[in-house]
Amino acid sequence: MRPSCPKYYCPVDIDRIAHVVVKRGIDIAPTRLTWENLARCLAAYAGEEGRDAFHLMAAVWPDYSRHDSEMCYNRALRQTGKQISLGYLANALQRHGININHGRYRKAGPPQLFKKNNKKQKT
């Protein structure tokens, strides 16, 4: 799930967020489990494009290993079970004073109208 404004879909710039985390030196996920959940979150939101952002944010973690992080992100990409929404990342960042709903973390371009389809299919 991607965070959205009321009635609009506003994509988030994961790379910009990762650079802010690195610049501030913030360890947004203090345990291994939280990093695995972060990998699942980014994999569900951005797919392969989220890999570099994950490595940037994970490198702040004291026990960071490039190899372990690669394996973690690969597992996250393969998982098809319950997805972790981008809200997980938003909550982790919010604890450190970063609000991803702020305009500076949005991708450029106009928001797209978000339509919810609640109609039942006729059989």
N, CA and C of each residue as an Amber inpcrd file, in Angstrom:
protein
   369
   0.8490000  -1.1780000   0.0000000   0.0000000   0.0000000   0.0000000
   0.8910000   1.2350000   0.0000000   0.5450000   2.1970000  -0.7850000
   1.2950000   3.4380000  -0.8400000   0.5180000   4.5090000  -0.0880000
   1.2180000   5.3810000   0.6510000   0.4980000   6.3940000   1.3880000
  -0.1910000   7.3400000   0.4150000  -1.3250000   7.8630000   0.8100000
  -2.0350000   8.7320000  -0.1020000  -2.6340000   9.9230000   0.6160000
  -2.7780000  10.9980000  -0.1250000  -3.5120000  12.1560000   0.3380000
  -4.9860000  11.8140000   0.1870000  -5.8870000  12.5560000   0.8200000
  -7.3090000  12.2740000   0.6030000  -7.6640000  12.3710000  -0.8770000
  -8.1930000  11.3200000  -1.4410000  -8.6510000  11.2140000  -2.8220000
  -7.5350000  11.2660000  -3.8540000  -6.2820000  11.3510000  -3.4550000
  -5.1890000  11.4180000  -4.4030000  -4.1200000  10.3960000  -4.0630000
  -3.4530000   9.9400000  -5.0850000  -2.3370000   9.0270000  -4.9150000
  -1.0640000   9.8490000  -5.1050000  -0.2500000   9.9120000  -4.0680000
   0.9690000  10.7270000  -4.1140000   2.1730000   9.8260000  -3.8690000
   2.9020000   9.4610000  -4.9140000   4.0520000   8.5730000  -4.7130000
   5.1670000   9.2270000  -3.8990000   5.8300000   8.4100000  -3.0940000
   6.8920000   8.8710000  -2.2120000   8.2480000   8.6040000  -2.8560000
   9.1850000   9.5180000  -2.6820000  10.5340000   9.3960000  -3.2380000
  11.4190000   8.6590000  -2.2210000  11.5370000   7.3550000  -2.3700000
  12.2850000   6.5060000  -1.4410000  13.7660000   6.8990000  -1.3970000
  14.3380000   7.2320000  -2.5450000  15.7620000   7.5910000  -2.5820000
  16.0460000   8.8560000  -1.7790000  15.1860000   9.8400000  -1.8990000
  15.3720000  11.0740000  -1.1340000  15.2850000  10.7960000   0.3660000
  14.3430000   9.9530000   0.7550000  14.1960000   9.5940000   2.1660000
  15.4550000   8.8810000   2.6580000  15.9800000   7.9540000   1.8540000
  17.1920000   7.2160000   2.2410000  18.3700000   8.1660000   2.4340000
  18.5070000   9.1580000   1.5590000  19.6150000  10.1140000   1.6990000
  19.4750000  10.9640000   2.9620000  18.2410000  11.2970000   3.3350000
  18.0260000  12.0580000   4.5770000  18.4040000  11.2130000   5.7840000
  18.0430000   9.9350000   5.7620000  18.3820000   9.0260000   6.8640000
  19.8980000   8.9250000   7.0110000  20.6060000   8.7830000   5.8950000
  22.0690000   8.6840000   5.9230000  22.6900000   9.9950000   6.3970000
  22.2060000  11.0890000   5.8630000  22.7610000  12.3990000   6.2290000
  22.6330000  12.6710000   7.7260000  21.4970000  12.2810000   8.2870000
  21.2720000  12.4960000   9.7230000  21.8730000  11.3830000  10.5760000
  22.2810000  10.2770000   9.9710000  22.8590000   9.1590000  10.7120000
  21.8520000   8.4660000  11.6070000  20.6140000   8.3600000  11.1470000
  19.5260000   7.7980000  11.9460000  19.4470000   6.2900000  11.7550000
  19.4570000   5.5540000  12.8480000  19.2140000   4.1050000  12.8160000
  17.7220000   3.9230000  13.0250000  16.9540000   3.8360000  11.9370000
  15.5020000   3.8240000  12.0510000  14.9340000   2.4870000  12.5040000
  15.7310000   1.4460000  12.4540000  15.2630000   0.1230000  12.8640000
  16.3410000  -0.5360000  13.7240000  16.1700000  -0.5380000  15.0370000
  17.2390000  -0.9830000  15.9320000  17.4890000  -2.4940000  16.0120000
  16.5910000  -3.3170000  15.4930000  16.7790000  -4.7730000  15.5960000
  16.7770000  -5.4240000  14.2170000  17.2260000  -6.6530000  14.1730000
  17.2580000  -7.4210000  12.9230000  15.8480000  -7.5970000  12.3570000
  14.8950000  -7.8900000  13.2310000  13.5180000  -8.0910000  12.7870000
  12.9540000  -6.8330000  12.1350000  13.2490000  -5.6780000  12.7060000
  12.7390000  -4.4440000  12.1140000  13.3740000  -4.1750000  10.7510000
  14.6440000  -4.5600000  10.5680000  15.2700000  -4.4020000   9.2520000
  14.6610000  -5.3570000   8.2400000  14.3210000  -6.5590000   8.6610000
  13.6720000  -7.4970000   7.7510000  12.3010000  -6.9770000   7.3450000
  11.5790000  -6.4020000   8.2990000  10.2780000  -5.8240000   7.9780000
  10.4270000  -4.6130000   7.0590000  11.4560000  -3.8230000   7.2740000
  11.7190000  -2.6840000   6.4020000  12.0210000  -3.1620000   4.9720000
  12.7750000  -4.2330000   4.8470000  13.0670000  -4.8020000   3.5220000
  11.7800000  -5.2530000   2.8490000  10.8980000  -5.9120000   3.5990000
   9.6230000  -6.3610000   3.0380000   8.7640000  -5.1730000   2.6200000
   8.8000000  -4.1240000   3.4120000   8.0490000  -2.9120000   3.1110000
   8.5400000  -2.2820000   1.8080000   9.8410000  -2.0820000   1.6840000
  10.4050000  -1.4660000   0.4850000  10.2420000  -2.3590000  -0.7400000
  10.3690000  -3.6750000  -0.5530000  10.1950000  -4.6030000  -1.6680000
   8.7580000  -4.5630000  -2.1790000   7.7920000  -4.4810000  -1.2630000
   6.3900000  -4.4190000  -1.6690000   6.0700000  -3.0950000  -2.3480000
   6.6720000  -2.0080000  -1.8740000   6.3800000  -0.6800000  -2.4180000
   7.1290000  -0.4040000  -3.7200000   8.4350000  -0.6720000  -3.7370000
   9.2590000  -0.2500000  -4.8670000   9.8740000  -1.4010000  -5.6550000
   9.7680000  -2.6140000  -5.1750000  10.3600000  -3.7430000  -5.8890000
  11.8690000  -3.6290000  -5.9400000  12.4230000  -3.9510000  -7.0800000
  13.8770000  -3.9220000  -7.2550000  14.4440000  -2.5070000  -7.1120000
  13.6460000  -1.4880000  -7.4360000  14.1100000  -0.1050000  -7.3300000
  14.3620000   0.3170000  -5.8840000  13.8210000  -0.4000000  -4.9210000
  14.0070000  -0.0550000  -3.5130000  15.2750000  -0.6260000  -2.9000000
  15.9830000  -1.4680000  -3.6460000  17.1680000  -2.1460000  -3.1130000
  18.2530000  -1.1510000  -2.6720000  18.5900000  -0.1870000  -3.5100000
  19.6450000   0.7730000  -3.1610000  19.2570000   1.6120000  -1.9410000
  17.9970000   2.0270000  -1.8960000  17.5260000   2.8040000  -0.7440000
  17.6220000   1.9700000   0.5280000  17.2860000   0.6760000   0.4220000
  17.3890000  -0.2060000   1.5890000  18.8270000  -0.2870000   2.0760000
  19.7670000  -0.4600000   1.1500000  21.1750000  -0.5560000   1.5430000
  21.6710000   0.7490000   2.1670000  21.2570000   1.8800000   1.6200000
  21.6600000   3.1640000   2.2070000  21.1700000   3.2850000   3.6450000
  19.8840000   2.9680000   3.8630000  19.3240000   3.0870000   5.2140000
  19.9030000   2.0360000   6.1490000  20.1460000   0.8460000   5.6330000
  20.6660000  -0.2330000   6.4740000  22.1180000  -0.0040000   6.8700000
  22.8720000   0.7100000   6.0510000  24.2910000   0.9370000   6.3350000
  24.5050000   1.7290000   7.6230000  23.4920000   2.4230000   8.0840000
  23.5790000   3.1750000   9.3360000  23.5440000   2.2220000  10.5340000
  22.9540000   1.0480000  10.3480000  22.8390000   0.0630000  11.4220000
  24.2290000  -0.4160000  11.8100000  24.5530000  -0.4970000  13.1120000
  25.9130000  -0.8930000  13.5450000  26.3570000  -2.2770000  13.0590000
  25.4270000  -3.2270000  12.9210000  25.7770000  -4.5900000  12.4940000
  25.5720000  -4.8000000  10.9890000  25.6340000  -3.7460000  10.2130000
  25.3600000  -3.8330000   8.7740000  26.3780000  -4.7150000   8.0600000
  25.8740000  -5.5630000   7.1860000  26.6930000  -6.3890000   6.3120000
  26.0330000  -6.3610000   4.9360000  26.7660000  -5.9940000   3.9250000
  26.2170000  -5.9010000   2.5660000  25.6460000  -7.2460000   2.1210000
  26.3830000  -8.3110000   2.4020000  25.9440000  -9.6490000   2.0010000
  24.6370000 -10.0360000   2.6990000  24.5700000  -9.8550000   4.0040000
  23.3490000 -10.1850000   4.7540000  22.1640000  -9.3400000   4.2910000
  22.4380000  -8.0660000   4.0070000  21.3680000  -7.1870000   3.5510000
  20.8660000  -7.5980000   2.1730000  21.7670000  -8.0270000   1.3010000
  21.3590000  -8.5250000  -0.0170000  20.4550000  -9.7390000   0.1300000
  20.8550000 -10.6680000   0.9860000  20.0550000 -11.8750000   1.2050000
  18.6890000 -11.5100000   1.7860000  18.6660000 -10.5770000   2.7230000
  17.4260000 -10.1340000   3.3540000  16.4880000  -9.5170000   2.3120000
  17.0120000  -8.6600000   1.4530000  16.1790000  -8.0100000   0.4510000
  15.7180000  -9.0070000  -0.6090000  16.5760000  -9.9600000  -0.9680000
  16.1620000 -10.9980000  -1.9210000  15.0090000 -11.8170000  -1.3690000
  15.0800000 -12.1790000  -0.0890000  13.9690000 -12.9110000   0.5510000
  12.7000000 -12.0720000   0.5180000  12.8370000 -10.7910000   0.8010000
  11.6760000  -9.9000000   0.8210000  11.0180000  -9.8150000  -0.5570000
  11.8140000  -9.8000000  -1.5990000  11.2550000  -9.7490000  -2.9560000
  10.5100000 -11.0270000  -3.3070000  10.9700000 -12.1560000  -2.7920000
  10.3410000 -13.4460000  -3.1010000   9.0810000 -13.7050000  -2.2890000
   8.9180000 -13.0450000  -1.1620000   7.7730000 -13.3210000  -0.2930000
   6.4820000 -12.8730000  -0.9530000   5.5080000 -13.7530000  -0.9090000
   4.2120000 -13.4410000  -1.5020000   3.1080000 -13.4150000  -0.4560000
   3.4390000 -13.6210000   0.7780000   2.4400000 -13.6220000   1.8410000
   1.9910000 -12.2210000   2.1920000   1.7350000 -12.0140000   3.4460000
   1.2490000 -10.7250000   3.9200000   2.2780000  -9.6240000   3.6460000
   1.8430000  -8.5840000   2.9720000   2.7060000  -7.4630000   2.6310000
   2.7640000  -6.4750000   3.7950000   3.8680000  -5.7910000   3.9180000
   4.0040000  -4.7310000   4.9080000   3.9070000  -3.4120000   4.1560000
   3.0030000  -2.5490000   4.5920000   2.7530000  -1.3070000   3.8640000
   3.8500000  -0.2800000   4.1220000   3.8250000   0.7610000   3.3390000
   4.7840000   1.8470000   3.4900000   4.5740000   2.5820000   4.8120000
   3.4490000   2.3620000   5.4440000   3.1950000   2.9330000   6.7620000
   4.2230000   2.4740000   7.7830000   4.7830000   1.2970000   7.5910000
   5.8210000   0.7920000   8.5000000   7.0410000   1.7030000   8.4550000
   7.4630000   2.0620000   7.2480000   8.5810000   2.9920000   7.0800000
   8.2060000   4.3640000   7.6140000   6.9840000   4.8110000   7.3310000
   6.5280000   6.1250000   7.7910000   6.5740000   6.2160000   9.3080000
   6.1330000   5.1630000   9.9960000   6.1520000   5.1650000  11.4630000
   7.5790000   5.1720000  12.0090000   8.4580000   4.3930000  11.3920000
   9.8560000   4.3610000  11.8390000  10.5110000   5.7240000  11.6710000
  10.2150000   6.3920000  10.5810000  10.7870000   7.7130000  10.3290000
  10.1650000   8.7790000  11.2240000   8.8810000   8.6470000  11.4750000
   8.1770000   9.6330000  12.3050000   8.7710000   9.6870000  13.7160000
   9.2300000   8.5410000  14.2180000   9.8480000   8.5200000  15.5620000
  11.1120000   9.3700000  15.6130000  11.6810000   9.6660000  14.4390000
  12.9090000  10.4680000  14.3630000  12.6560000  11.8430000  13.7350000
  11.3970000  12.2280000  13.6750000  11.0550000  13.5640000  13.2070000
  10.9770000  13.7470000  11.7070000  10.8970000  12.6750000  10.9520000
  10.7800000  12.7740000   9.4930000   9.3720000  12.3470000   9.0970000
   8.6410000  13.2550000   8.4720000   7.2710000  12.9800000   8.0540000
   7.2480000  12.8260000   6.5360000   7.0080000  11.6100000   6.0440000
   7.0620000  11.3780000   4.5970000   5.8540000  11.9470000   3.8730000
   4.8590000  12.4240000   4.5960000   3.7300000  13.0720000   3.9410000
   4.0590000  14.5070000   3.5550000   5.2070000  15.0080000   3.9960000
   5.6400000  16.3540000   3.6360000   5.9680000  16.3880000   2.1470000
   5.6920000  17.4960000   1.5030000   5.8820000  17.6290000   0.0620000
   7.2850000  17.3390000  -0.4340000   8.3120000  17.5810000   0.3910000
   9.6820000  17.3750000  -0.0870000  10.0110000  15.9030000  -0.3110000
   9.2170000  14.9900000   0.2300000   9.4690000  13.5590000   0.0490000
   8.5710000  12.9390000  -1.0150000   7.8490000  13.7650000  -1.7390000
   6.9960000  13.2790000  -2.8200000   7.7770000  13.2760000  -4.1290000
   7.4040000  12.3860000  -5.0140000   7.9860000  12.4020000  -6.3530000
   7.3750000  13.5680000  -7.1200000   8.1330000  14.0870000  -8.0430000
   7.6660000  15.2130000  -8.8460000   6.5060000  14.7910000  -9.7360000
   5.6610000  15.7370000 -10.0430000   4.5350000  15.4790000 -10.9190000
   3.2260000  15.6360000 -10.1800000   2.1630000  15.8050000 -10.9380000
   0.8560000  16.0000000 -10.3020000   0.3390000  14.7050000  -9.6860000
  -0.3910000  14.8180000  -8.5740000  -0.9990000  13.6180000  -7.9980000
  -2.0490000  13.0540000  -8.9460000  -2.2220000  11.7700000  -8.8920000
  -3.2030000  11.1180000  -9.7430000  -4.4500000  10.8340000  -8.9320000
  -5.5830000  10.9410000  -9.5740000  -6.8420000  10.6750000  -8.8850000
  -6.8890000   9.2140000  -8.4690000  -7.2520000   8.9680000  -7.2280000
  -7.3120000   7.6170000  -6.6820000  -8.7650000   7.1800000  -6.6820000
  -9.0770000   6.1530000  -7.4360000 -10.4460000   5.6630000  -7.5050000
 -10.5280000   4.2990000  -6.8510000 -11.4650000   4.1580000  -5.9710000
 -11.6680000   2.8840000  -5.3000000 -12.8240000   2.1720000  -5.9890000
 -12.6000000   0.9600000  -6.3980000 -13.6100000   0.2070000  -7.1120000
 -14.2840000  -0.7520000  -6.1360000 -15.4770000  -0.3930000  -5.7160000
 -16.2110000  -1.2460000  -4.7800000 -17.3610000  -1.9800000  -5.4590000
 -17.4600000  -1.8680000  -6.7800000 -18.5520000  -2.5180000  -7.4830000
 -18.3220000  -4.0090000  -7.5580000 -19.4060000  -4.7400000  -7.3880000
 -19.3160000  -6.2010000  -7.4790000 -19.4110000  -6.6020000  -8.9350000
 -18.6640000  -7.6150000  -9.2840000 -18.6800000  -8.1490000 -10.6470000
 -19.9540000  -8.9700000 -10.8460000 -20.6100000  -8.7770000 -11.9750000
 -21.7790000  -9.5940000 -12.2960000 -21.3140000 -10.8860000 -12.9220000
 -21.9390000 -11.9750000 -12.5160000 -21.5530000 -13.2700000 -13.0700000
 -22.5700000 -13.7940000 -14.0360000
